[in-house]
Amino acid sequence: MRKNIVAGNWKMNTTVPEGVKLAQEVNEAVAAACDLKCDVVVGVPFTHLTAVKAVLEGGKVGLAAENCAVKASGAYTGEVSAAMVASTGAQYVILGHSERREYFCETNEMLKEKVDLALANGLKVIFCCGESLELREAGNYADFIATQVSESLFHLTEEQWANIVIAYEPIWAIGTGKTATSEQAQEVHAMIRALIAGKYGDKLANDTTILYGGSCKPSNAPELFAKPDIDGGLIGGASLKAADFMGIVTAF
């Protein structure tokens, strides 16, 4: 049976002391919560990984990096490899976020290489996909998302696929205050699951966690999470306040 997951994505926010404080607040809230129906992960900047891992040690909250390099090692000043991420104790890495695709020109082929490096270093991958407003309005979003998923992930074995989490993020609903309706989100989640089933079969598809990542907040999380193919959220702005983040966690 697939896991429900609520993962925070702090993006380029908080200093290390601020991040440690936020991680402590989330860790304590999760520890105090009774009968949680989901796993909880915080995705933090590279600079925070080691300090936040120390705070989370022995607790129930998982740790993710927000990216990793497309190369294993070498003369790539400023880059952080998958091996470096894994050495901090992080369990997850977020790959393919729309901001990385747009601002840093990451392609499906580059992400395929990043996925391979992450898995080779024992990391679980939260793989992001999703369409722009232009593609949504033109009705071309299904083929676009299918290409993102298939070109970056469909070379993997079934065993490797067990370490993949998909995050659907409609780009038009990130940081805009807009949110896909629960019906729109469910439609795409079901489409992604059917795409996976066509490649790997129904069992693997039904075991794959698919998160929603577009302006999810405590007020709309219960409706979104009630849909049969939405298994949690990749949370941006609302993950920067422990109370808001936990409001989404407890929506399950």
Rosetta blueprint (number, residue, H / E / L):
1 M L
2 R L
3 K L
4 N L
5 I E
6 V E
7 A E
8 G E
9 N E
10 W L
11 K L
12 M L
13 N L
14 T L
15 T L
16 V H
17 P H
18 E H
19 G H
20 V H
21 K H
22 L H
23 A H
24 Q H
25 E H
26 V H
27 N H
28 E H
29 A H
30 V H
31 A H
32 A H
33 A L
34 C L
35 D L
36 L L
37 K L
38 C L
39 D E
40 V E
41 V E
42 V E
43 G E
44 V E
45 P L
46 F H
47 T H
48 H H
49 L H
50 T H
51 A H
52 V H
53 K H
54 A H
55 V H
56 L H
57 E L
58 G L
59 G L
60 K L
61 V E
62 G E
63 L E
64 A E
65 A E
66 E L
67 N L
68 C L
69 A L
70 V L
71 K L
72 A L
73 S L
74 G L
75 A L
76 Y L
77 T L
78 G L
79 E L
80 V L
81 S L
82 A H
83 A H
84 M H
85 V H
86 A H
87 S H
88 T L
89 G L
90 A L
91 Q L
92 Y E
93 V E
94 I E
95 L E
96 G L
97 H L
98 S H
99 E H
100 R H
101 R H
102 E H
103 Y H
104 F L
105 C L
106 E L
107 T L
108 N H
109 E H
110 M H
111 L H
112 K H
113 E H
114 K H
115 V H
116 D H
117 L H
118 A H
119 L H
120 A H
121 N L
122 G L
123 L L
124 K E
125 V E
126 I E
127 F E
128 C E
129 C E
130 G L
131 E L
132 S L
133 L H
134 E H
135 L H
136 R H
137 E H
138 A H
139 G L
140 N L
141 Y H
142 A H
143 D H
144 F H
145 I H
146 A H
147 T H
148 Q H
149 V H
150 S H
151 E H
152 S H
153 L H
154 F L
155 H L
156 L L
157 T L
158 E H
159 E H
160 Q H
161 W H
162 A L
163 N L
164 I E
165 V E
166 I E
167 A E
168 Y E
169 E L
170 P L
171 I H
172 W H
173 A H
174 I L
175 G L
176 T L
177 G L
178 K L
179 T L
180 A L
181 T L
182 S H
183 E H
184 Q H
185 A H
186 Q H
187 E H
188 V H
189 H H
190 A H
191 M H
192 I H
193 R H
194 A H
195 L H
196 I H
197 A H
198 G H
199 K H
200 Y H
201 G L
202 D H
203 K H
204 L H
205 A H
206 N H
207 D H
208 T L
209 T L
210 I E
211 L E
212 Y E
213 G L
214 G L
215 S L
216 C L
217 K L
218 P L
219 S L
220 N L
221 A H
222 P H
223 E H
224 L H
225 F H
226 A L
227 K L
228 P L
229 D L
230 I L
231 D L
232 G E
233 G E
234 L E
235 I E
236 G L
237 G H
238 A H
239 S H
240 L H
241 K L
242 A H
243 A H
244 D H
245 F H
246 M H
247 G H
248 I H
249 V H
250 T L
251 A L
252 F L
